[in-house]
């Protein structure tokens, strides 16, 4: 009867005899101590990665987006600093001046321009009643730089609620100011918006937009968790009274950058900060068109990050270090046995699969939907580029100008 014989005993009870089981064999994988250590470290890096993915970024992906208010609460001032920005002002300034908001002014600070910006602004100041031009002359009595220009714009502003953007930026809709206005909750002193870069051809553009996406996912996600640590000057707002209460940029005036992120890092907290995600209030910006220009921009940002609060430097440094170690340990495993390579490949695949459930949704929400199919490749390229940029920032020239 094959593997076993069945029969009934005289009492009618079914009995089994001559049972034969087919042998089952298991292959036991034996790893060396080095392989166990490297794979364990790789798995640990994955766990740390998952904290940022599942407890910070996923929280942002699942956050509901509020509708843009229909009624304006209070008047506001828009601050724009311009240094030789004639082409951008000609193209984008009208989109700011023509916002659908009942009572606002636009303060443009002309910081020692020589490209025709002064003549353009003088003509437009006569054309638009809500445009105020502040001129900075070229002399040796002040510390030149964007922070000085921003300070002059804030001093000239008529209203307490200040909305910031740049000369090369354009709001997605004429409802931008309606969404970035001062919230009804008077305890809110800072509002963090989002500013994607315009799509252009080439790898550089894809890399810039992808890096901007992850920067936004980080600072917006941590703000939702109650740990705001930075904002982007292309689209943010805060109270004029907050600025002067903390003596403006006095604590970091010696750093060429940081008029946006360092100010937020020093004064934002879970009680006084909100974010805006509605696509109607996104502000589009023109990206760098050259690798050299992009490197200079990242070098400025790298210098500002050194002055972040210790807890913020820790969480951001840990994120970068873990990413570096993850790829490093994975590469090391590729020189080990085939079994170790399979396990390491499985850990890498698990990391990619989990992120595939989070980042495509965020890419679409943040206006980068075209990049969602490329993010695993761009993630690796961005890692190597930022590593190179960090090395150049540490050992390159220290002086960096904002324009």
FENGIMO-V37089 format. One record per helix or strand of 2 or more residues. SS is the DSSP state (H for helix, E for strand). FROM is the first residue (numbers start at 1). LEN is the number of residues. If there is no record, write none. Layout:
BEGIN
<<SS	FROM	LEN> <SS	FROM	LEN>>
END
This chain:
BEGIN
<<E	5	4> <E	14	4> <H	33	30> <E	76	7> <H	86	12> <E	104	8> <H	117	11> <E	131	6> <H	146	11> <E	161	6> <E	169	3> <H	176	5> <E	190	3> <H	203	22> <E	236	4> <H	240	6> <H	250	3> <H	261	7> <E	273	3> <H	279	3> <E	283	3> <H	291	15> <H	310	24> <H	338	19> <H	359	7> <H	369	3> <H	375	21>>
END
